[in-house]
Amino acid sequence: MAKERRRWGDRKDGKLIRDLDGMHFITPLLYPNRCDNEAYISERIDLTEIDRYLAEKNADNPEFKYTLFHLIVTAVIKCITLRPKLNRFIANKNFYQRNEISASFVIKKQFQDESREGLAFVHAKEDSTLETIRADIYRQVTDCRSGKIDASSDSMDLFNKMPRFLSKFIVWVITRLDKHGKVPSSLIATDPYYSSVVLSNLGSIGMKCGYHHLTNWGTNSLFVIVGEIGKRKFYDKEGNETLKNSVELGLTIDERLADGYYYSKTVKLLKYLLEHPQLLEHPVNEEIPEELYKKR
């Protein structure tokens, strides 16, 4: 994540990738829209070790309890750190490597139909850990539920107060700026579609895991859905069935960024981290030996 000198062709949020192979260079020219290049991956995670880990961490009854969502956010950030092709995006038919790793999600201020939503944006560092990420989430959740409005929501409210013809014109101009990475930072400071990964915890509102689309707006190329926790069937190598507490994850990715083999290893790493949650206490840039998860 070290900063490098900006060169011609770079954006304020990413470096132009100049050493692409021929296939990856031509792909965005033929298929320029992110929404036309979605791939969906569904994974079931055994929560046996996570349940034990969370029970230990919450034994002293902290004010802000450790949750499955904190672990998933940290594990996804660690995967993006160790598997940097996940932190790429395509804009204006060019490949870019994002300058930072970030995760975003929506916060419901109250569990009521009329309640507003807020946007949370976690900026990761090389030495980020479960503890620092959890603390950041706690701060943002507290701010949101206290009535504080995030920058992007504030900007959207402003457009909503304008005459309709004017707001439509301004948004049209902004979408043109988006293509070239020129949208003012104040408008997209907490826009989830400018983050490395958007997460949605549907399980917290009693919904099952499912597919979620990407968007052509912004730069986000990875969406993670967290489903409802429940007992599900697992089978060992001999075909014996066991019911285990589990959660299902749905990942929507831009398939232009990497090949299936790269994504396969990444998903195996994600599962390994969640099944060994104590590893998330270490800095996200700490390597995990490939032999531990590659053949899973």
Secondary structure, DSSP 8 states (H G I E B T S, - for coil): -------TT-BTTEEE-----HHHHHHHHH---GGGGEEEEEEEEE-HHHHHHHHHHTTT--SS---HHHHHHHHHHHHHHHSGGGGEEEETTEEEEESS-EEEEEEESSSSTT--EEEEEEE--TT--HHHHHHHHHHHHHHHHTT---HHHHHHHHHHHS-HHHHHHHHHHHHHHHHTT-S-HHHHTT-GGGSSEEEEEGGGGT---------SSSS--EEEEE---EEEEEE-TT--EEEEEEEEEEEEEETTSS-HHHHHHHHHHHHHHHHSGGGGGS-TTS---GGGTTT-
